[in-house]
Amino acid sequence: MTMYKISNDQVVYAMDAGNAPVLTVNSGSRIEFETVDALSGQITSEADQFDALDWNRVNPATGPVYINDAQPGDALAVTIERIDVADVGVTITGSNMGVLGNVLQENTIKVIPIRDGKAIFSDKVHLPLNKMVGVIGTAPAGAGISCGVPCAHGGNMDCKEVREGATVILPVNVPGALLAMGDLHAVMADGEVCVSGLEVAGSVTVSIKLIKGANLPLPMIMRDSHVMTLASHEDLDEAVNMAVRNMVSYLCDKHDFDKAEAAMLISLAGDVRICQVVDPKKTARVELLKEYL
């Protein structure tokens, strides 16, 4: 399997059919994406000022990559083989940011060192790492979409299950797919309620496989144990409804359930979870153990 590498100076701030590819590969290739953090490295100290930030440089994604023979209607299976992160990360929150953005009066920056597989939140609180990819997607068919926004093409889903061992299945909306990714988190919980995870630079090594004529309710995540459907919408309730409908569609189309049985199975054995509630569109997912299929 051929291995490629893309440096972190090759980034885009929107997923767009007009983006020029920085690499062209075949299905079956392996690629290492070097990434900068979600703030493009602009914060290095807790004394840095928010007023100095260039908000146009938020959520960069490394890429995009053109996959030969990828055409609209196909899907791209991206297996996350390895995530490496830097030894320090940043978390921010403040006025107009996150769930408490209407309560907090001051902006706060916390620089968190990473040692021995843990984030040193404080002298007493050491958090185990759960390294994940916040932004991963392909170009949408229509107008470009900011890398800060999740949608049916993927994007800024901020799903903690996009981690080592997961296969993210994304739609091919334009020739070549134009895959890009970034916004690594060393630690993040479901919800991302303060508006950020532990934002960190690093690299992601993936293998890619083209699925011709996929007919799947995308985006999806496959793990050894679970299948997951995801959806994003401005309204969290509708994001949940969409994710559930996507799982019902998958069960009916691929595993011969009828709609009522699919709904019952999800109600009895499927978990509905929130990926994030702080982006312009909220993201929800439904998880179901593969053993029930």
C-alpha positions in Angstrom: 0.0 0.0 0.0 1.5 3.3 -1.1 2.2 5.9 1.7 2.0 9.7 1.1 2.4 12.7 3.4 0.9 16.1 3.3 2.5 18.9 5.3 0.5 21.3 7.6 1.1 24.3 5.3 -1.3 22.8 2.8 -4.6 23.8 4.4 -8.1 25.0 3.5 -10.7 26.9 5.5 -13.7 25.7 3.6 -14.5 22.4 1.9 -15.2 23.4 -1.7 -15.3 21.8 -5.1 -13.1 24.7 -6.3 -10.2 23.8 -4.0 -7.2 22.7 -5.9 -6.0 19.2 -4.7 -2.6 19.1 -3.1 -2.3 15.3 -3.8 -3.8 12.7 -6.1 -4.0 9.1 -5.0 -5.6 5.8 -5.8 -8.0 3.9 -3.6 -6.0 1.8 -1.2 -3.5 4.5 -0.5 -2.2 5.5 3.0 -1.8 9.2 3.8 -0.3 11.1 6.7 -2.0 14.4 7.2 0.1 16.8 9.3 -2.3 19.3 11.0 -2.1 22.6 12.9 -4.5 23.2 15.8 -8.0 24.7 15.4 -6.7 28.2 16.0 -3.8 27.8 13.5 -1.2 28.1 16.3 -2.2 31.6 17.1 -2.4 31.0 20.9 0.7 29.9 22.7 0.2 31.5 26.1 -2.6 32.1 28.6 -1.7 35.8 28.4 -2.5 36.0 24.6 -5.4 38.3 23.8 -8.5 37.2 21.9 -8.7 40.6 20.2 -5.5 39.7 18.3 -6.9 36.5 16.8 -7.6 36.2 13.1 -10.9 34.4 13.3 -10.7 33.7 9.5 -7.9 31.2 10.3 -10.0 28.9 12.5 -10.6 25.2 11.9 -8.1 24.7 9.1 -8.2 21.3 7.3 -5.1 19.8 5.7 -5.7 18.9 2.0 -7.7 18.4 -0.1 -6.8 15.0 -1.7 -8.2 13.9 -5.0 -9.0 10.2 -5.2 -8.8 8.7 -8.7 -12.1 7.2 -10.1 -14.2 8.7 -7.3 -17.4 10.0 -8.7 -20.7 11.4 -7.3 -22.7 8.6 -5.8 -19.7 6.7 -4.5 -18.4 6.8 -0.9 -15.0 7.1 0.6 -14.1 4.9 3.6 -11.3 6.5 5.6 -9.8 4.3 8.3 -8.0 6.2 11.1 -4.9 4.2 11.7 -2.9 6.5 14.0 -3.2 9.9 15.6 -0.2 11.6 17.0 -0.5 14.9 19.1 1.8 17.6 20.3 2.9 17.8 23.9 0.7 20.8 24.7 -2.8 21.9 23.8 -5.1 24.8 24.3 -8.7 25.2 25.5 -10.7 28.4 25.3 -14.1 29.7 26.3 -15.8 33.0 27.0 -18.5 35.5 26.1 -20.6 34.3 23.2 -18.8 31.0 23.1 -20.3 27.6 24.0 -23.2 26.8 26.2 -22.3 29.4 28.9 -21.5 32.1 26.3 -24.4 34.2 27.6 -23.1 33.9 31.2 -19.4 34.3 31.0 -18.2 37.9 30.9 -14.5 37.3 30.3 -12.6 35.2 27.7 -10.4 32.5 29.2 -7.4 30.6 27.7 -6.0 27.5 29.4 -2.8 26.0 28.1 -2.6 22.3 29.1 0.6 20.2 28.9 0.4 16.5 27.8 2.6 14.0 29.6 2.6 10.2 29.7 -0.7 9.8 27.9 -2.5 12.3 30.1 -3.6 16.0 29.9 -2.5 17.8 33.0 -5.6 19.9 33.6 -4.5 20.9 37.1 -2.3 19.5 39.8 -5.1 17.3 41.0 -6.9 16.5 37.7 -5.0 14.5 35.0 -7.2 13.5 32.1 -6.5 10.4 30.0 -6.2 11.2 26.3 -8.9 10.3 23.8 -7.3 11.5 20.6 -9.8 12.3 17.9 -10.3 14.2 14.6 -12.7 17.1 14.8 -12.9 18.0 11.1 -13.0 15.4 8.4 -15.0 15.6 5.2 -15.2 15.8 1.4 -16.3 18.7 -0.8 -20.0 19.4 -1.0 -21.7 19.4 -4.4 -22.9 23.0 -4.2 -21.4 26.1 -2.6 -18.4 25.6 -0.3 -18.9 25.1 3.4 -16.6 26.5 6.1 -14.5 23.9 7.9 -16.1 25.2 11.1 -19.5 23.8 10.0 -20.7 20.2 9.9 -23.2 19.0 7.3 -23.9 15.9 5.1 -20.4 16.1 3.7 -18.8 15.6 7.2 -16.9 18.7 8.2 -16.6 19.9 11.8 -18.7 17.1 13.3 -16.5 17.1 16.5 -17.4 13.4 17.1 -15.2 11.8 19.7 -15.7 8.4 17.9 -13.5 9.6 15.0 -10.5 8.1 16.6 -7.9 5.4 16.1 -9.5 2.2 14.7 -12.6 3.9 13.3 -13.6 4.0 9.7 -15.4 7.2 8.7 -17.5 6.8 5.6 -18.1 10.0 3.7 -20.0 10.8 0.5 -18.4 11.6 -2.8 -20.2 14.6 -4.1 -17.8 15.9 -6.7 -15.2 14.1 -8.9 -12.2 13.1 -6.8 -14.1 13.5 -3.5 -11.5 16.2 -2.3 -10.8 14.7 1.2 -9.5 17.0 3.9 -9.1 16.8 7.7 -7.8 18.6 10.8 -8.8 20.1 14.1 -7.3 17.4 16.3 -8.3 17.1 19.9 -6.2 15.3 22.5 -9.1 15.2 24.9 -12.8 15.9 24.3 -16.1 14.8 25.8 -19.5 14.5 24.0 -21.0 18.0 23.7 -17.8 20.1 23.6 -19.8 22.5 25.7 -17.2 25.2 26.3 -16.7 25.6 22.5 -13.4 23.7 22.3 -11.8 20.4 23.1 -8.1 20.2 24.0 -7.1 21.8 20.6 -3.7 20.4 19.5 -1.4 20.1 16.5 -0.4 16.7 15.3 -0.8 14.2 12.5 -3.3 11.6 11.3 -2.4 8.5 9.3 -5.3 7.1 7.4 -6.0 4.5 4.7 -8.6 5.2 2.1 -10.9 2.9 0.1 -13.3 3.9 -2.6 -16.8 2.3 -2.4 -18.5 2.4 -5.8 -22.3 3.1 -5.8 -22.4 2.9 -2.0 -26.1 3.8 -1.3 -25.5 4.5 2.4 -27.0 7.2 4.7 -23.8 9.2 5.1 -21.8 10.2 7.0 -21.3 7.0 9.0 -18.7 5.5 11.4 -17.8 1.8 11.6 -15.9 0.3 14.5 -15.1 -3.3 15.2 -18.0 -3.3 17.7 -20.4 -0.6 16.5 -22.1 1.0 13.5 -22.9 4.7 13.8 -25.0 7.2 11.8 -24.5 10.9 12.2 -26.4 14.0 11.3 -26.0 17.8 11.7 -28.7 20.5 11.9 -29.1 24.0 13.4 -31.7 22.4 15.7 -30.4 19.7 17.9 -33.8 17.9 18.0 -33.8 17.7 14.2 -30.1 16.5 14.2 -31.2 13.6 16.5 -34.2 12.8 14.3 -32.0 12.8 11.2 -29.4 10.5 12.8 -32.2 8.1 13.8 -33.8 8.1 10.4 -30.4 7.4 8.9 -29.9 4.4 11.1 -33.4 3.1 10.2 -32.5 3.5 6.5 -29.3 1.6 7.0 -31.0 -1.3 8.8 -33.8 -1.5 6.2 -31.6 -1.2 3.1 -28.6 -3.2 4.2 -30.0 -5.7 6.8 -33.6 -6.4 5.7 -35.4 -5.0 8.7 -38.7 -3.3 8.1 -39.1 0.2 9.5 -41.1 -0.7 12.6 -38.6 -3.4 13.5 -35.7 -1.0 12.9 -37.3 1.6 15.1 -37.9 -1.0 17.8 -34.3 -2.3 17.7 -32.9 1.2 18.0 -35.2 2.0 20.9 -34.2 -1.1 22.7 -30.5 -1.4 21.9 -29.3 1.8 20.1 -27.8 4.7 21.9 -28.5 8.3 20.8 -25.6 10.6 21.7 -24.6 14.2 21.1 -21.3 14.9 19.4 -21.3 18.7 19.8 -23.7 21.5 20.6 -21.6 24.5 19.9 -21.1 24.7 16.1 -23.4 26.6 13.7 -25.0 23.1 13.2 -25.3 20.6 16.1 -24.2 17.0 15.5 -25.9 13.9 16.9 -25.1 10.2 16.4 -26.8 6.8 16.8 -24.7 3.9 17.9 -25.7 0.2 17.5 -23.8 -2.9 18.3 -22.9 -4.9 15.2 -23.7 -8.1 16.9 -27.4 -7.3 16.5 -27.1 -7.2 12.7 
